[in-house]
């Protein structure tokens, strides 16, 4: 059985949960004699693919920056993908995002679509009017041979918004990104506060960072050693800096862009990880925190309870008092944090990339 994955997510993401997901599938299948896979990609800056040095891709004008560079990169990769797809030397096609460019080149080959979330459908007001993600996703969902949903919650949302037959959708969870035993505790070159609350990922829109910060400001004011460390999401914008100044927490909030090794260290050193998002299709950072022994506090919405089970403390992400109470409760209770760490270690064992890949392989085989 030969599976072809395309360029899309590896063109657009340097880091990120979706490219990590496809990287793990490709890595697993290339170590499996029963499944062969190819990646129709010419150029990429993706961090994870560096580990797969046998793939025939390279960086694109790495030392040059100019307007339209990403657009040109996408054009070149899409051209390469079309050539791979048209050639037809594969059994199943699995696109890595929602651009339907390939439909005219597939002939009668089956294709599998993974839907990671339905955020564009649930919060359309948070995206530009010209954003076609939802339209493209719906078209591909209707035409796909089979759909993979990353959680039961996402499956329900697909059915609700796209009226897709439930039998066409299979739920296959992600695995944990970090090895529970493989990370070093060596000090990294970051001046980490003595006590910190960790926030990971984008801070805009449905990620709910603004309300989260407002909610915990009294906790930060009360505890002089406690800080908030934000990982990823880009540097703080001026509007965020102005907010911090109004709340008098400018010296309480930090931002870093780091690789997985440093992120692992930060999870291990943080007093708690808080995930206040209004919606997530799966929520990989929950598993990251679990695998690093970091207590988790999360929203009680979407897929969070499904993924975290009883290993997290939950709050209403629209209620400042609920957020405040949960954070206050966990950071001052050592026994509770120890219980959450233990439960997190047990919970994360249920999510492995081997399980993800084997269930995906079975789905492929059932199609053929």
C-alpha positions in Angstrom: 0.0 0.0 0.0 1.4 3.4 -1.0 0.1 6.7 0.4 0.8 10.1 -1.0 0.8 13.2 1.3 1.0 16.6 -0.2 2.9 19.8 0.4 0.3 22.1 2.0 1.0 22.1 5.7 4.7 21.7 5.2 4.7 24.8 3.1 2.8 27.0 5.6 4.0 25.7 9.0 7.5 25.8 10.5 6.1 24.5 13.8 2.5 23.4 14.6 0.2 20.6 15.6 -1.0 19.7 12.1 2.5 19.4 10.5 3.5 17.5 13.6 0.6 15.1 13.0 1.5 14.4 9.4 5.2 14.2 10.2 4.5 11.4 12.8 2.4 9.5 10.3 5.2 9.7 7.6 7.9 8.7 10.1 5.9 5.7 11.4 5.0 4.4 7.9 8.5 4.8 6.6 9.6 2.4 9.4 6.8 -0.1 8.5 7.4 -2.6 5.7 3.6 -2.9 4.9 3.1 0.8 4.1 5.0 3.0 1.8 4.5 6.8 1.7 5.7 9.7 -0.3 5.6 13.5 0.3 5.0 15.7 -2.7 7.1 18.5 -1.5 10.0 20.4 -3.1 10.9 23.1 -0.5 10.1 23.5 3.2 11.3 25.2 6.4 9.4 22.8 8.6 11.2 22.0 11.8 10.0 18.4 12.2 10.9 17.3 8.6 14.6 17.9 9.4 14.5 14.6 11.2 13.4 12.8 8.0 16.6 13.5 6.0 15.7 10.8 3.5 12.9 13.0 2.1 13.9 14.8 -1.1 13.1 18.4 -0.2 15.3 21.4 0.6 15.0 25.0 1.9 14.1 27.7 -0.5 16.5 30.8 -0.8 17.1 30.5 3.0 19.3 33.5 3.2 17.1 35.8 1.2 14.0 37.6 2.3 11.7 39.4 -0.2 8.1 40.3 -0.8 6.2 37.4 -2.3 8.7 34.7 -1.2 6.0 32.6 0.5 3.7 32.9 -2.5 6.4 31.8 -4.8 7.3 28.9 -2.5 3.6 27.8 -2.5 3.4 28.0 -6.3 6.5 25.8 -6.7 5.4 23.2 -4.2 1.8 23.1 -5.6 3.3 22.5 -9.1 5.4 19.6 -7.7 2.3 18.2 -5.9 0.2 18.3 -9.1 2.9 16.4 -11.0 3.0 13.7 -8.3 -0.8 13.4 -8.1 -1.3 13.3 -11.9 1.4 10.6 -12.2 -0.8 8.3 -10.1 1.9 6.2 -8.5 0.1 5.7 -5.2 -3.0 3.9 -3.8 -4.4 6.6 -1.5 -4.0 10.4 -1.4 -4.1 12.2 1.9 -3.9 16.0 1.6 -2.4 17.9 4.5 -4.8 20.8 4.5 -7.9 22.1 2.7 -6.8 23.5 -0.7 -8.9 21.5 -3.3 -6.3 22.1 -6.1 -5.8 18.4 -6.5 -9.4 17.4 -7.3 -8.9 17.7 -11.1 -5.8 15.4 -11.0 -6.9 12.5 -8.8 -8.7 10.5 -11.5 -10.5 7.7 -9.5 -8.0 7.5 -6.7 -9.5 7.6 -3.2 -8.5 10.3 -0.8 -8.7 10.7 3.0 -9.3 14.1 4.7 -8.3 14.8 8.2 -10.3 17.6 9.9 -8.6 19.0 12.9 -11.2 21.5 14.1 -14.3 23.4 13.1 -13.2 26.8 14.4 -13.9 28.6 11.2 -17.5 27.4 11.3 -18.1 28.1 15.0 -16.4 31.5 15.1 -16.6 32.9 11.5 -16.5 36.5 12.8 -12.9 35.9 13.9 -11.7 35.4 10.3 -11.5 37.8 7.3 -14.5 37.7 4.9 -12.1 36.6 2.1 -11.0 33.5 4.1 -12.1 30.4 2.2 -11.1 27.8 4.7 -14.6 26.8 5.6 -15.8 26.7 2.0 -12.8 24.5 0.9 -13.1 22.2 3.9 -16.8 21.6 3.2 -16.1 20.8 -0.5 -13.4 18.3 0.4 -15.4 16.7 3.2 -18.2 16.0 0.7 -15.9 14.5 -1.8 -13.5 12.6 0.5 -13.7 8.8 0.5 -13.2 8.9 4.3 -12.8 11.6 6.9 -10.6 11.4 10.0 -11.8 13.6 13.0 -9.3 14.1 15.8 -11.9 13.9 18.5 -15.5 12.9 19.1 -16.3 16.6 19.6 -14.9 17.5 16.2 -16.9 14.6 14.6 -20.1 16.0 16.1 -19.3 19.5 14.8 -18.5 18.1 11.3 -21.9 16.4 11.2 -23.6 19.5 12.5 -22.1 22.0 10.1 -21.6 19.8 7.0 -24.4 17.2 7.3 -21.9 14.4 6.6 -23.0 10.8 7.2 -21.6 9.6 10.5 -20.4 6.4 8.9 -18.0 8.4 6.7 -16.2 9.8 9.7 -13.7 7.9 11.9 -12.3 9.4 15.1 -8.5 8.9 15.5 -6.8 10.7 18.3 -3.4 12.4 18.2 -0.4 11.0 20.1 1.7 12.8 22.6 4.5 14.9 21.0 7.0 14.5 23.8 8.8 11.4 25.1 8.1 11.2 28.8 11.6 9.9 29.6 13.7 11.4 26.8 14.0 15.1 27.7 16.8 16.6 29.6 16.5 18.7 32.7 19.6 20.7 31.9 19.3 24.4 32.4 18.5 26.2 29.1 19.5 29.8 28.2 16.2 31.5 29.4 15.9 33.6 32.5 12.8 31.8 33.7 10.9 33.3 36.7 11.0 31.3 39.9 7.2 30.6 39.6 5.4 30.8 36.3 2.0 30.1 34.7 2.6 28.7 31.2 0.5 29.8 28.2 1.3 28.1 24.9 0.4 29.1 21.3 -1.5 31.9 19.5 -3.1 34.5 21.8 -5.7 36.0 19.4 -9.4 35.6 19.1 -10.8 32.3 20.3 -7.6 31.5 22.2 -9.1 33.8 24.9 -5.8 35.2 26.1 -7.1 38.7 26.9 -9.9 37.5 29.3 -7.4 35.0 30.8 -4.9 37.7 31.7 -7.6 40.0 33.1 -8.9 37.1 35.2 -5.6 36.3 36.8 -4.4 39.8 37.3 -5.4 39.8 41.0 -3.4 36.5 41.5 -0.3 38.2 39.9 -0.8 41.2 42.1 -1.0 39.1 45.2 2.0 36.9 44.5 5.0 39.0 43.6 7.1 36.0 42.4 4.4 34.6 40.1 4.7 35.4 36.4 3.0 34.4 33.1 5.3 33.0 30.4 3.8 32.9 26.9 5.3 30.5 24.4 5.0 31.1 20.7 2.3 33.4 19.2 4.8 36.0 18.1 6.1 39.0 20.0 3.6 41.0 22.1 1.7 43.5 20.0 1.4 47.1 21.0 -2.3 46.7 21.9 -1.2 43.8 24.3 1.5 45.9 25.8 -1.0 48.7 26.4 -3.3 46.2 28.1 -0.5 45.0 30.4 0.3 48.6 31.3 -3.3 49.3 32.2 -3.5 46.2 34.3 -0.1 47.1 35.9 1.4 43.7 35.0 4.0 44.8 32.4 6.8 43.2 34.4 4.7 40.1 35.0 4.2 38.8 31.5 7.0 37.3 29.2 7.0 35.9 25.7 9.5 33.4 24.1 9.7 31.6 20.8 11.4 28.3 21.5 12.0 24.8 20.0 10.6 21.6 21.5 13.6 20.9 23.7 13.2 24.3 25.5 9.4 23.9 25.5 9.8 20.6 27.3 12.0 22.3 29.9 9.4 25.1 30.4 6.6 22.6 31.0 8.6 20.8 33.6 9.5 24.0 35.4 6.1 25.8 35.3 3.9 25.7 38.3 0.9 25.1 36.0 -0.2 25.2 32.4 -3.4 27.0 31.6 -5.4 26.4 28.4 -8.2 29.0 28.3 -9.2 28.6 24.6 -12.9 28.8 23.8 -12.6 25.9 21.4 -10.0 23.3 20.2 -10.4 20.3 17.9 -8.0 18.3 20.1 -5.6 20.4 22.1 -2.1 18.8 21.8 -0.6 21.1 24.5 -2.6 19.2 27.1 -0.7 16.0 26.2 2.6 18.0 26.1 2.0 19.2 29.6 0.9 15.8 30.9 4.0 14.1 29.5 6.3 16.7 31.2 4.6 16.5 34.6 3.0 19.9 34.4 -0.4 20.3 36.1 -3.2 21.4 33.7 -6.1 23.8 34.1 -8.3 24.1 31.0 -11.6 25.3 29.6 -14.6 23.0 30.1 -15.6 23.3 26.5 -15.2 21.4 23.1 -12.7 18.6 23.2 -10.9 19.4 26.4 -12.8 17.1 28.8 -12.6 14.3 26.2 -8.8 14.6 26.0 -7.8 15.5 29.5 -10.4 13.4 31.4 -10.1 13.7 35.2 -6.4 14.8 34.9 -7.2 18.5 34.7 -9.1 21.2 36.6 -11.7 22.9 34.5 -13.2 26.4 34.3 -15.8 28.3 32.3 -13.6 30.2 29.8 -16.2 33.1 29.5 -16.2 33.7 33.3 -13.4 35.6 34.9 -14.2 34.5 38.4 -14.3 30.8 37.2 -10.8 31.2 35.7 -9.5 33.1 38.8 -10.8 30.5 41.2 -9.3 27.6 39.3 -5.9 29.2 39.0 -5.9 30.3 42.6 -7.0 26.8 43.8 -4.2 25.0 41.9 -1.2 27.2 42.4 -1.6 27.3 46.2 -2.3 23.5 46.7 0.8 21.4 46.4 -1.2 18.1 47.0 -3.6 19.0 44.2 -0.8 19.7 41.8 0.8 16.4 42.7 -2.5 14.6 42.1 -2.8 16.3 38.7 0.7 15.4 37.7 0.1 11.7 38.6 -3.2 11.6 36.7 -1.6 13.4 33.8 1.1 10.8 33.5 -1.6 8.0 33.5 -3.8 9.8 31.0 -1.1 10.5 28.5 -0.3 6.8 28.2 -3.6 6.4 26.3 -2.4 8.7 23.4 0.5 7.4 21.3 1.5 8.1 17.7 1.8 4.3 17.2 -2.0 4.0 18.0 -2.7 7.0 15.7 -0.7 5.5 12.8 -2.0 1.9 13.2 -5.7 3.1 13.2 -4.9 5.3 10.2 -3.3 2.4 8.4 -6.4 0.2 9.1 -8.6 3.0 7.7 -6.5 3.1 4.5 -6.7 -0.7 4.2 -10.5 -0.7 4.6 -10.8 1.8 1.8 -8.8 -0.4 -0.6 
